[in-house]
Amino acid sequence: MKRIAFLMILACFVGSQMFSSSVFAAEADPAKISSIKEYQEKLISELSLINPQTDNELDQVIDGLKERVDESLIPNYYNSTQSTTLLPNTSNSSDDELDMNKYLDDNIALGQFESHSINDNITIITTNSPVFYIHQTTAEETPKDFVENGDLKATAAKYKNTKTFTSWYTAKNFLNMKLFTVKTKGYFQYNGSDVKAKLNDAWYTKGFLSIWQVSNWKKGTYKKGKNYAEVYGRGNFHFGLEIKGYGLVVQDQYIKVYLTANKKGTVWKKWSVK
């Protein structure tokens, strides 16, 4: 998880390059946003008021706040985040896969992070750092499958379809700089005694200032017994940032975004990082 912290620090460092040293020396404008906590409060307040329904509407709010951030905040937070406590209470073992849903829930309970439900489709997770997470979901009706694999197996077993869900996570910082977005889309068939996963697609996008590659990207389904099925997208993200023509490379991040369901048709949206 030190690698995640390093990535966040680099994102903040890029922001610090966007302003001259003479600007840093200026006194803080009292009308400007002067702390991360204030930024987070205004972000949640304005999103709740506007209730964005699209990515564009969401981005407009975040972009508007970026213009109101006091320049002095950027070097202050760059200097104050030179530690691995950006994401506290994590294992030091790079081999551990971190269930981000549980991790965020645990830190919300500890008061380190806060989860804010803007509407049915958008949740903002603010952290004790300049980085925040956006979890978005959509749901649409799934066309009925009358034939599966050339026979009437699904119909004969009286499987029902869940809705088709798209779930994605985006990591950004308070300058509206995106680190990454990872998406998964799929649905499930269930009949009370069995469940099957159906993948539509899984994909990723990168931040504008990122220099990175993705290796071992996989998307598919997984089934364990008759009570658990999964639709996933996962891969090794070789993160880096381009700063004034120089590439600063961050070590691999193994990121997975997935949907799971049980034999009763209950669906959960999850993600993990290693």
Disulfide bonds with the S-S distance in Angstrom:
none
